[in-house]
Amino acid sequence: MSDRHVFEYALLRVVPRIERGECVNAGVLVYCRPKSYVAARTHLDEARLLALDPQADLPGVRAALRAVEKVCAGGDAAGQAARDDAGRRFRWLIAPRSTIVQPGPVHTGLTADPAAETERLLELLVR
């Protein structure tokens, strides 16, 4: 039996000016159902974001990214989502939205360690 499990992930993108369609990758969401794992790791490259839009609301973007991490972590910090299981929190976070911080398409893979995979994807796709 394999010790690897299917996982899903989506990038978190910052789209400062929706009419231009430009974005900066700012985080990754990872969900692994067999492990009941959901997590988000973020990293905002402020210089890149300001290059796209010098008027970008940096405190607002940072707050939105922190909120995603809190929803993934669950507990009291997750607000109303605290009662939801990991899969429901992931599905809510990847739902399309027209805000500055948006989820990208969902991709899949296999992993033995979802937490390590989260870090790997953050380094590979965001930093």
C-alpha positions in Angstrom: 0.0 0.0 0.0 1.3 3.4 -0.9 2.0 6.1 1.7 1.2 8.8 -0.8 -2.2 10.5 -0.9 -4.0 12.6 -3.4 -3.9 16.3 -2.6 -5.4 19.4 -4.2 -3.8 22.9 -4.4 -4.6 26.3 -5.7 -2.5 29.5 -5.9 -3.6 32.6 -4.2 -3.2 35.5 -6.7 -3.3 39.2 -6.0 -5.0 41.1 -8.9 -4.6 44.8 -8.1 -6.4 46.1 -11.1 -8.9 43.6 -12.4 -9.3 45.5 -15.7 -5.7 44.8 -16.6 -5.7 41.1 -15.6 -2.2 41.2 -14.2 -1.5 39.2 -11.0 1.2 38.3 -8.5 1.3 34.9 -6.9 1.0 35.4 -3.1 0.2 32.1 -1.6 -0.8 28.5 -1.9 -3.8 26.5 -0.5 -3.3 22.8 0.0 -6.0 20.2 0.9 -5.4 16.5 1.5 -8.7 14.7 2.3 -7.2 11.4 3.6 -5.1 13.4 6.1 -7.9 16.0 6.9 -5.3 18.6 6.1 -5.9 22.1 4.8 -3.4 24.9 5.0 -2.4 28.1 3.4 1.0 29.6 3.3 1.5 33.1 1.9 4.3 35.4 0.9 3.6 38.9 -0.5 6.3 40.4 -2.8 5.3 44.0 -2.2 7.8 45.4 -4.7 6.3 43.2 -7.5 2.8 44.2 -6.5 3.6 47.9 -6.4 5.3 47.6 -9.8 1.9 46.5 -11.2 -0.1 49.1 -9.2 1.7 51.8 -7.2 -1.6 52.5 -5.5 -2.2 48.9 -4.3 -3.7 48.6 -0.8 -0.8 46.7 0.9 -2.4 46.6 4.3 -5.7 45.3 2.8 -3.9 42.6 0.8 -1.8 41.5 3.8 -5.1 41.3 5.9 -6.8 39.3 3.2 -3.9 36.8 3.0 -3.8 36.5 6.8 -7.6 35.8 6.8 -7.1 32.9 4.4 -4.4 31.4 6.6 -6.8 31.7 9.7 -9.7 30.0 7.9 -7.4 27.1 7.0 -6.1 26.8 10.5 -9.6 26.6 11.9 -10.3 27.3 15.6 -11.7 30.6 16.9 -9.6 32.7 14.5 -11.5 31.1 11.5 -14.8 32.8 12.6 -17.9 31.1 11.2 -15.8 28.6 9.2 -14.4 27.2 12.5 -17.2 24.7 12.6 -16.5 23.4 9.0 -14.3 20.5 8.2 -11.1 20.9 6.3 -12.7 20.1 2.9 -15.5 22.5 3.3 -13.0 25.3 4.3 -10.9 24.5 1.2 -13.9 24.5 -1.1 -15.1 27.9 0.3 -11.6 29.4 -0.2 -11.2 28.2 -3.8 -14.6 29.5 -4.8 -14.2 32.2 -7.6 -14.4 35.7 -6.3 -13.9 39.2 -7.8 -11.7 40.6 -5.0 -8.1 41.6 -5.1 -7.0 38.3 -3.6 -8.3 35.5 -5.8 -7.8 31.7 -5.9 -6.4 30.2 -9.1 -7.5 26.9 -10.7 -7.2 23.7 -8.6 -4.5 21.2 -9.4 -3.8 17.8 -8.0 -0.9 15.6 -7.0 0.3 12.9 -4.7 2.2 13.4 -1.5 3.2 11.6 1.6 3.6 14.8 3.6 1.0 17.6 2.9 2.7 20.1 5.2 6.1 19.6 3.3 4.2 19.8 0.0 2.7 23.1 1.1 6.2 24.5 1.8 7.6 23.1 -1.5 4.8 24.7 -3.5 5.2 28.0 -1.8 8.9 28.0 -2.6 8.4 26.8 -6.2 5.4 28.9 -7.3 5.4 32.0 -5.0 8.7 33.0 -3.7 
